[in-house]
């Protein structure tokens, strides 16, 4: 089967949706499927706004572990003119809205890669799977699938508390897919509430390739960052919407009570948030407490494993996640996880079984949950072991890839029987 995955960004070292698409693509290649990925020629979201519109050090064509990757140069100047300056002139927004309708906000988001749609049609794959509905690349994939009569699957990766998740154009696009892959039951319910038919939606989840056994953190890593147990860890993008400030307030409460622990914050800064984070730490924490916080930016995969292996628990105080692959990564090395109720994460972390749930933005409850685990090492160990067992049973790429490939095959076979494609 000739499979095309369309996404906004694709780089082997990145997390989130990119990690998911990379893992899925490479698993399908291992099963002798022909897989290509089309994406914008950029490394980070902020690169899409650069004057030249792309990162020149990223190759246009590349093969990564058997997956053919093609990156399209972003025409940032054209995007700025067509979707911003034109709308600023008198009558411009009304005209743009008349032409593009509910798709206008998606066009505004970008990335504007006009060659992509033509190349998708030219590539003529057996099936297209478009991921991340906040990106213009998904709109191009939908249009190309319609023109080329190519079976289409959409994996929305909804961040349901973000403003873009309620845009009417997003659901008009999703309705045009023949199948929809949801990461959690939470996302499925949200899709159905926005008019997507239940019979189209397949709840599959994300996947990882877990180590054969939980790994210990390297002594060199512990020495480098002067890490001492117990360690409470946040691992993810360094951005305001992730709720890191809630974790800071929770840790301050614990330190004020005399609880001994270090806080490890690791991730890639988005929109220069690290400067703001440093300011918030100076406001919230005392100088003594500030010395208990370790911040690690820009680490490679080997350090990521060490970060998790050095942790006694992982805390993700965000409500914007579409799944939370970092939970799987933490569990794979036996680390328990804390997540927010009434979010997609609550469908991944099972309260009192492989982690603990707390109310979003409720630092006092989070502090109590963290303290309970700090004071009970055996409980931490059991929750982490249960999490690893869950990963091995449900979330390896062999299992997740099988479920997704079955959806692909079913859709392609149905279209062949109906004479489509």
Order of alpha helices (4+ residues) and beta strands (2+ residues): beta-alpha-beta-beta-beta-alpha-alpha-alpha-alpha-beta-alpha-beta-alpha-beta-alpha-beta-alpha-beta-alpha-beta-alpha-alpha-beta-alpha-beta-alpha-beta-beta-alpha-alpha-alpha
